[in-house]
Amino acid sequence: MPKRSRSVTSAFLTTTVISAALIIAAPTRTHAYITSGLPAHTHRAFLRKLTDDICNQSIGSLSPEEMSTCPMLMSAWATAPEKLNLSSDNGRERALAVEGLLKRMIDERRAGNTEVVAVTEDYNAVMKAWSMSGEGSKAAVRAEQILIQMQDLYSAGDSTVQPNLESFQIAIEAWTKASDEPNAPARAQQILEWMTSTYKSGANDFAKPHTQCFIPVLKAWASSRKLEGPIMAEHLVMWMQQLQYQEEIESAKPTTLCFNIVMSSWLKSGDITSEKRIRQIFEYMESSSKKGNVDIQPDAGSYNIVISSISPAVKKYYDMGGARRADRILARLENGFLNGDDTLKPDSIIYNQVIDYWAKTQSVRGHFMKARDVLDRQVKMFKEEKVRKCRPDVTGYTSVIAACASTYGTVKEKRRSFDMAHLTFMESCAEKYTQPNDVTYGVMFKAVGRLLNNSDEQDKYARTLFKLCCDDGCLGEMAFMRVKAAVSSDLYEELTGRRSYEELPDEWKRNVTKRQKKFDVKKKLGKKGDQLRP
């Protein structure tokens, strides 16, 4: 204990000496120390000590060098929580430290020190510290109070604290972070409305509405899960257009991102009419861009939202036309990219969605061929057009096999579907990034049981498939149940040894949760190709 006590005392004295020396030193050297790559605990201890030394001195006694250190200290506290290893638990400490420095500057000015001037950036640092403090609505209220105080001081003639775009943006974002306040989106919008009226009245020409101030409010409404969320987001974009066209405030113009946020708001709402409304917004964006408004031209994200909005129609309401609508939207995206629009670059997610829609549309004749066609387009886009974002994965291949396995019809049609499933499975095995997982094997066993008409052929294929599945460690519970339905009782007993799934060797199930196999693909591709012959 004595040794530890002397060590702590030594560290404290060292910090004290360094801070005292740096207060006297030139501001550039202090700045270098503040921005240096010190360990978090040392950096924080230094800032705390230096802040206390300034704030605890008698009013009117600070030197010019000490006062020039205040803005740098405020910035360091406000903008470096990760570097200082500060969590939300002590975010309040950070905010109070920054506000204490600002108060000291104001008190010093009132005491007659004319060289001390608290400017807009200093107030912004305090607001930012509160916004990042993790104090929720309390922090948002304080940030809003500081913003109002700034505007009041500016209106009274103090031009050094005129609120600027950043000031309003910080206050707005503070409310969007207030997860403990149910009406946080509305409070953020109130600041936005006050900002606009302040600018239009001529009270503050720096309060000109800007798109960057609208985006946080739009996101707040979109993620609020409130019933009125999508409507409020739409009205906000309509207001932006009014400011742009009627008030001629070009800085407030809506962008593609703004419309995407509105569409995502409808997507999250779960409203039965969301697909229709999203499609209307999307078509408006397209028609506007064709008329010359490139600011709201749909991008790949827009198309992704539109296709995602079709999911309830396909999966919940069994809409037979849902997959076809999604496929047409995807085709428009592909054509736009191939015609030179790089913002319409498709990705794997959007292809997997459309393939999955076709897989679940069993009532459409030849639906498995439609699913396979989308996968072929994805492969071509990846290999020939070099679009790395749309690299096929096991999800797409598995969905095509699932589409094949769910085919109804004649023996001939089922055979055709099985051949497609087999071909797709073999192609999945041929690439490292599309290796089959436990779900892939499960739907492949389903295809064997449902599509092959000859029991001997079923047993022959299933025996080989089971061996590969176990070798890969991908025998999941679904695959295990599908094996029982796909093979004869004698073969089932032979393969499983009359054991339950829990009793089977862990080696057979080792990659079920990992999804991807852990072996050298090149060594086994040839073996699979030789073994699996229908």
N, C-alpha and C positions, 0 to 999 in steps of 0.2 A: 504493500500500500504506500509506504513512504516514497519508493522509487516512482510509482505511477504519479503521485502528487507532484513531485519535482518535475516530471516530464510535462505534465499539463501546464504547470506554472511557467516553465521555460517556453513552451509553445505560445502561451498567452503574451509573455513579455516580448517574444520575437515579433509577433503580429503587431503589438503596440508600437514597437520601435520602427518597424517597416512603415506602418500607416502614418506615424508622425513624420517620418522622413519624407514620405511621398506627398503629404499635405504641403510641406514646405517646398518640395521640388517643383520643377516646371510642369505645367499641365500636360505637355506631350509625354513626359515620362510616366505620369500618373495614368494617362490613357493607355500607354503601352502595357502597364501592369494590369489594368482592368481587363484588357482584351487578350491577355496572354493565356497560354494553354496550361494553366495551373490545375492541380487536382481540385475536384469539386469542393471538398470540405475546406481546403485552404483558401480557395477563391471566395467562397461564401463568408468565411470568417473574416477575411480582409474587408470585404464590402460592408459587413455588419459593423466592424470596428470603425471604419472610415466614416460611415454614415452617422454612427453615434457621436463620434468626435465633432462632427460638424453641427449636428442638431442640438447637442448639449451645451455648446458654448453660449455665452451671454449674447443677447441680441445687439447687433451693431458692432461686434468685435471681429467679424470674419474678414480675412484679407482677400484681396482680388484673386490670388492663386487658389484659395480655398473655395471661393464662390465659382470660379471657373470649373472646379471639379464637380460641382453639383449636377449639371446636365449629363455629364458622362456617367456618374453614379446612377442617376435615374434611368438612363438608357440601359445600363448593365443589369440593373434589377428587373427592368420591365421586359427585356427582350431575350434573356438567357436563362430561362427556368431549367432547361435540360442540362446546360453547362454547370449550373449551380446545384444540380441534383435536388431540385425542389419539386415536390409533389403537390397535389391539390390540398393536402392537409396543411401545408404551410404556405399556401398561395396568399393567404391573408397577410402573413408576415411580409411578403414581398410587396404587396400593394400598399400596406401601411408605411413601409420604409420609403417607397417612392413618393407617397403623398406627404410624408414628414419632411422630405427634402424640399418639395415644392413650397410647403408652408413656411419653411425656414427662409427660402428665397423671398417670399412675399413679406414676411416679418422684417427681414433685413432691409428691404426697400422702404417699408414704412418707417423704419428707424432712421432714415436719412441717407442710406447708402445708395446713391444714384447710379452706381455702376452695376448694380444688381437688377436684372430685368428678366422676369419670368415670361417666356414667349409661348406661342401656340404649341410648339413641339414639346415643351415641358409638360403642359397640360395633357397633351396627347399621350405622353409616357405614363402619366398617372392613370388615365382611362384605360390604356392597354394593360397595365398591371392588374387593374381590377377585372378587366375582361378575361384575363388568363388565370385568374386566381382560383377558379373552381368554386366560387361562392354562390353561383346560381343567380337567383333573382336579386339577392342583396348586392351583388357586384354590379348587376345591370342597373339597379336603381341609383347606385353611387355614380356610375359612369354617366348616366343621364343627367344627374344633378350637376356634375362638373361641366357637361356640355352646355346646359342652360346657363350656368354661371359665366362661362366663357362668352356666350352670346350677349348676356346682360352687360358684362364689362365692356365688350366691343361697342354695344349700342350707347354706352355712357361715355365713349370717347377713347377707350384704351385699344388702339389699333394693334398692339403687340400680341394680343391674345385672340385675334379674329379666328373663329372656328373655320377650318378648311374641310375639304372633302374627306380626309382621313379622320378628322374628329367625328363627323357624323357616321362614317362607316364603322368606327370602333364601337360607338354607342349602339348602333343597330345590331352588330354582331354579338355584343354583350347580351342582348335580349334573346337572340337566336340560340345562345348557349344556355339559357336559363331553363333547364329541363324541369325544375321544380315549380315553374309557373305555367299553369294551363293556358293562360292567355298571352304567352310570350310572343307568338306571331303577330297578334294584334298590337302589342306594345311596340314591337319593332317597326310595324307599319306606321304607327302614330308618329314616331320620330322621322320616318321618311316623309310623311305628309307635312310635318312641321318644317322640315328642311326645304321642301318644295315651296311652301307658302312664304318662308323667310326669303328665299331667293326672288320669287315673283314680286314680293312687296318692295324689293330693293334694300332690305335690311342687312343683307349679307351677300355680296356677289361671289363669295367663295362657296356658297351653299348650293351651287348649281347641281341639280339632280343628275346622277350618273348611273349608268347601267350596273356598275359594280356595287352600288348601294341597294339596287332592287334585287339582285341575285340572292343574297342571304335571306331576304324576306320571302322570296319565292320558294326557296328550299325549306324554310321554316314551315310554310303552309303545306308544302308537299309531304313533309315527314310528320306532320301533326296528327295524322289519322283522324282528324275531325271531319265530320260530315260535310261541312262547308269548305273544307280545304281546297278541293279542286276549283270550286267556283271562285273563291277569293284569289287563287293564283291566276285564274283567267282574267278576272277583273283588273288585277295588277298589271298584266301584260297589255290589256286594253288601255289602261291609264298611261302606260309608257308610250303607246302609239299616239295617244292624244297629245302628250307632251311633245312628241317628235313632230307631228304633222300640224297640229293646231297652234301649239305654243312655240313651235320652231326651236325647241330645246333638243338639238341633235344628240347631245351626250346621253340622253335618257332612252335612246332607241333600243328596242328589244333585239336580241340576237337569237341565233339558233339554239343556244344553251337555254335561254329563257323559255322558249316554246317546248324544248325537251323536258324541262322541269315541270311545266304544266301537264304535259302528256304523262309523265311519270307519276304525277299527283293523281290523275285519273286511274292509272294502272294500279296504284296502291289502295285506291278507295274501295275496291271490290264491288263497285256499282254495276248493276246489270247492263247499264247503257254505256259503260266505259269504253268498250271496243268501238262502238259507233262514234262516240265523241272524239276519241283519239284519232280515228280515221279522218274525221272532219278537219281537225286541227292540222293533221299531216297534209291533207290535200290542199288546205289553205296555204301552208308553207310552200308547197311545190308550185302552186299557181302564182304566188307572189314572187318566187324566185325566177320564174319564167318571164315575169313582167319587168324584171330588172332589180328586184330587191334581194341582192345576194347575201344580205346580213342575216336572213332567216331561211337560207337554203337548207333543206334537210341533209343531215350527215348520217354516217353509219349508225350512230346512237339513236337517231330518230327512227330509222327502219327497224332497229332492234326492239324499240318500245312498241311499235305498231305490231310486229310479229308476236311479241310477248303478250299483247292484249288479246290475242286470239285463243290463248291457252284455256280459259274457262269454257269457251264455246266447244272446244274439242274434248277436253277431259271431264267437264262437269255436265254439259248439256248435250254431248254427243252430236254436235253439229257436223253433218257430213261435208259441208262446204268449207269448214274452217281450214283444213290442210290445204285445200286448193287456193284459198285467199292468201294464206301465208306464202305458198310457193310462188304466186304471182308477184307478191311484194319483194320476195328474195330475188326473183328474176329482174325486177326493175333496179334493185341495188347492184346486181352483177353487171347489168348493161351500162349503168351509170359509171361504174368503176372502169369497165373496159373501154368506155368512150373518153377516158382521161381525167375523171374526177377522183382525185386521191382521197377526198374526204368520205368517199363511199366504199372504202376498203372493207370487205366482209371479214368476219372472224369465225372461229370454230363454234362459238356459242350459238350464233344465228343459224348456222347450218344444222347443228344438233337439234335445235328447236323444231325446225321444219321437218327433219327426218322423223323426229318423235311424233309430230302431229300425224304424218302419214302412217306411222306404225300403229297408231291408235284409231285410225279411220278404217276399220275392218269392213264396213259396209260398202266401200268403194271397190269395185272390181279391179284387180290388179294393183291394189294399194302398195304391195311390196315392191313392185316395179317402180312406182313413183318415188318411194323412199330410196331405192337404189340409184335412181336417176339423180336425186339431190346429192347423194354421196359421190357419185361420179363427177358431178360438176365441182364439188369441193376439192376432190383430188386433182382435177385439172387446174383449178384456180391456184392450188398450192404448188404443183409441179411445173406447170407451163407458164403461169403468170408470176410465179415466185412470190406469192403472198404468204408470208410466214405466219401471219395472224390466223389464217384459216387452215392450219395443218390438221389433217384428220386425226381423231383420237379414238380410243376404244369405245367411247360412248356412241358415236355415230355408227360404227360397225355393229355394235350390239343392238342398236335400235333397228337396223335393217334386218338382222337375223330375227329379231322379235316380230317384225312385220311379216316375214316369211312364215314363222311358226304359227301365226294366228290366221293363216289363210284357210278359207272354206272353199268347197267346190268339188269338181270331179277328181278322179284319181290322177288323170293327166295333169290337171292344173296344180294339184298338190305336189306331184313329182317335179313339175317346173319350179315351184316355189322352193322345194327342198334343194334342188340344184343351185338355186340362187343363194340359199342360206349356206350351203357348203362352200361355194365360191367365195362368198363374203368372209366366211370364217378363215379360209386359207389365206386370203389377202390380209386379214387381220394378223395372222401369225407371221406374215412376211416382213413386217416392219417393226422396229424396236419400239416406236411410240404408239403402236396400236395393239400391243400384245393382249390376248384375251384375259379377262378376269373372271371371278366366280359367277358374275351375272351372265357374261357371255356364254360360259359353259352351260349355265342353267337354261337359257333360251335355246341353245343348240340341242340339248337333250329333249326339250319340248318339241323342237322341230322333228327330231327322230321319231318320237312317239306319235306325233299327230300326222306327219306327212308321208312316212314310208308305209306302204301297204303290206309288205311282206315281213312276217315276223323273223324269219332267218336273217333278212337283210338288216332289220332293226337291231338284232342281237349282235351281228358282226360289227356294225358301225358303232353301236353304243359301247362295246367292249374296248375298242380302240380309243374312243373318245374318253372313256372313263380312265384308262391308263394315262392318257395325256393330261387329263384334269388332275389326277393325283400327283403325277410327276411335277406339275406346275404348282402344286399346293393350293389349288383353287377350288376344292370341293366344298362349296358353301351349302347351306341347308336347302336352298332352292334347287340347286343341282342334284342334291341327294334325293329329294322328293321326285324330281323329274326322271331320275334314273329308274325308279320303281315303276313309273307309268310307262316307260319307254321299252323295257325289256321283259323277257319272260321271267317267271318266278324262279326257275332253276338258275338262270344267269344272275338274277338279283342276289340270290343266296350265295352264289359262287363269288361275286364281286365284293359283297359286304361281309360275308362270313356270318350272316344272321345277327350282325351287331347294329345297335342304334347309332345315330349320328354322333352322339357324345362319346361312344366307345371306339370310334374309328381313330386311327393314328393321327396325332397332331401334325405330322409331316404332310399329310394329305390336305391339311387345312391351313398351312402356315402363312399363306398369302391372301387369305380371304379378306382381311381388313385392310391390307396394304394395297390391294387392287392391282398392282403391277408386279410382274415377275422379276426375279433377281438372278438371271443367268445370262450366259453369253448366247445371244440370239442366233448368231451366225452358225454356231456349232449344231443347233437343233433344227434349223429351218429345213434342211434337207431331209432329216428323219421324219418330220411331220408330213412333208409333202409325199414321202414314200408310203407312210403308214395309212393316211386317210384317203381311201379311195372308195367312193360309194358303190 
